[in-house]
Amino acid sequence: MRDCRLTMKVGVVVAYWMEYGLSYVDGGRSQLRWRFPVAFQILPLIVLVSAIWFFPESPRWLMKAGHEDQARYVLGRLRGTEGEDAVEAEAEFQEIKVVAEEQLNNTTPTSYWALITGRGSGKLHLGRRTQLVIWLQIIQEWVGIAGVTICKYRVPP
């Protein structure tokens, strides 16, 4: 959670300084003032999309796909392979294995659509919980500095 707030603050600082610097281009009347910041956001996206191909698959997905050895290897790389770390990694591996076996034997639909609509979840009300989490995230984004930075131009002085 801390890292997310830090990256958001760094992003706000970069955006403000970029806006300040571009306000001097052509007396602030240039289209570059708004076009460049929009295009500048693509750079981190390109880095992420390029790097994502080198990320390992999730141990849970590997286990569901039947690649137990690879799942154990990835967990070892993530958690550690010596001492107490190895014990924790093995315990997590066994936990993932049990859950994956339960999911394979379960007839309840596990698609995203079933999660959003809540079909087949019974008394768990997964659809309602999912909608609640989505709306809580939206509301959380609109409070604090995010709401101020987005609405600062729309509120009259």
N, C-alpha and C positions, 0 to 999 in steps of 0.2 A: 504494500500500500504506500509506503514511504517513497519508493522509487517512482510511482505514478505521479504523485504530487510534485516531486522534484522535476520530472520531465515536463509536466504541465507548466510549472513556473519558468523553466528555461525557455519553453516555447513562447510564453507570453512576453518574456523579456526580449527575445529575438524579434518577435513580431512588432513590439513597440519601437525598438531601435530601428528596425527596417522601415517602419512607417515614418519615423522621424527623419531618417536619412533621405527617403524618397520624397518627402514633402518639399525638399529644395530643388528637385528636378523640375525644370520649366515652371518655376513659381507655384508648384503644387497643382497645376492644371493638366499635367501629362497623364495619359492613360496608363503609363508605366507604373504610376503610383498604386494602382489596384491590380494590374495584370501580373506584375512581377511577384508580389506576395502569394498570389494564387498558384502561380507556376512553381514557386520556390518550395511549396509543400510536397511537390512530387519527388524531390531528391531523396528524403528519407524513405519514401515508399519504394523507390527503385532499389535502394540498398536492401531493404527488408525482403522484397520479392526475389532479389538475386541471392540473398543469403538463406532463404527458407529451404531451398533445395538441399542444403547441406545439414539441416537439422535432423536429428534422429527421429524415427517414428515413436509415437507414444507407447510405453510398455503395455498399457491397457489394450490399445488397438492391436499390437503385435500378438498379445495373448488371445484375443478374440479371433485373429486370423490364423492361429495355430502355430505361431513362431515362438515357442517357449524359450528356446535358447537365446534368441535375439532379445527377447523381453528381459531375460535375466542379465544379459550383457549390458543393455541400456540402463537398467536399474543400478547395476554395479558402477557404471560410469557416473551416474547422477548422484548416488548416495555414498559410494565408497566401497572398497573391496577389502579393507583391513579392519580388524578389531570389531568394535561395537557397530561401526558403520555397516560392515558386512552382515552382521546379525539383523540390523534394522532393514537392510535391503532385502534379505531373504524373507523376513516376516512380511514385508510389503508385497514381495513376489507371491507368496502363498495366499495372501489376502486377495490380490488381483486374480489369481488363478481360481479361487473359490467363487468370486463374483462372476467371472467370465463363464464358468461352468453353469452357474445358476441362470445367467442370461441366455445361454444356449438352450437350456431346458425349459425356459419360460415361454409361454405362448403369447404373452402380452406384447403388443407392438412397441418397438423402441425407436421409431422414426422421430424426426423433429416435428413433423405434423401431428403425430400422436401426443407428443409432449406439449405442444401449444394448445391443442384442442382438449386434451385430457382424456381422450378415448382410451378405454381399457384400464384406467388407473384406479377405478373403484373408489374406495374411501380415502385414498391418498390425495385426491383432487389436484393432480399434477398440473392440469391446465390452469386452474386458478392460481396456483403457486407460481407457475411460470409467468403468467400475466402480471402478478404482483411484483416479481423481481424485475421484469422489464420496465414497468412503470416507476418503480423505486429508482432504478438507474437513470431514467429520463429526468425524474425530479431532482436527483442528486446532481446531475450535470447542470441544472439551471439555478443552483444556489451557489453562493460564494463568488469567487473571482470569475468563474466561467460565465455566470449570468451577467455580471457587471461588464465583462469584456465584450460579450455579444450584444448587449442592449445599450451600451454607452452612447451610441450614435442615434438611437431611436427615442431617447427620453429627452424632452425639451428642457433647457436649463431653467 
